[in-house]
Amino acid sequence: MACCFHIEIDGEEHGYQFASETAFTTLDDGTTWCCFHLPILDERGNASPKAGWDETDIGKFNQTVFAIIDAANDAGEEDDQRAD
């Protein structure tokens, strides 16, 4: 299972990049998302589980994001400092 996230930047298609993520949510519209890209509403306008996150859930999410950023910063002068 993988996140269905994709975006086009300057004519180039980019997809999901969080290889370490293992928790995915499949919405009623059939799309599957990681916590980073999970929308608040699906394409039909239905609320996703993310819409009901409480402060604890948001705190855990923020800690995860900051850990990814810290790991990229800790890469120092190495070639790969992307936060993915």
N, C-alpha and C positions, 0 to 999 in steps of 0.2 A: 504494500500500500504506500502511496506517496501523495503529497500535497498537489493539488491541481493548479497552484499558482503559476501564472506566466504574465509577462509584460513585454512590450516592445519598446526599446529605447534606441533612438536614431536608426530605425529600420532593422534592428537586430533583435531577435526573439531571445528572451531570458526566462529561465524557469526556476523551479524550486532549488534552493541551495543549502538547506540546513540538513546535511547528511546525518548528523547525530540525533536528530529528532525522531522519536519512535511513537509518539502519541498522536493519533489522527482522529478527526471527527468527520463522519459522513452525515451530511444534511439531508433533509427530506427531498431536496431537488436532485439528489444523487451525487453531488460534488463532495470531494474529500479534501480536508484542509488540515494543516498543522496549526498549532496555537498562534504562531506568528502571523499567519495570513488569514485565519478564520475571520470572515466578515461578521459584523453585528447582525446583518440581515442577509438571507439568501436571495437568489435572483428573483424569487417569487414574492419577496417582501416579508417572509416569515423570520421571526427572531431566531438567531442561533443560540447555542448555549453560552456563547461569549456575552450576549446581551444581559445575561443574568449573573455575571461574575460579581462577587462581592469583594470587599477590600482585601480579604485574604488571597483570593484568586488573582486579583490585580497585583498584589505584592509579590506573589510567586512568579508571575509573568515578568514583572519588572526585574526581579533578581536574576532570572534566566537571561534576559536581554543584556543586563549589565555584565553578567559572567561572560557572555560571548564577546562583548566589547572589550572587557579586560583581557581576555585571551588574545584578541587581535593586537591590543596595545602591548602585551607582554612579548609579542613576536619581535619587538624591537626593530632593528634594521634589516631583518630578514625580508625576503622578497614578498612574502604573502602576509599582509596585515589586514586582510578583509575580515569583516565580522560575520563570517558565515561558517 
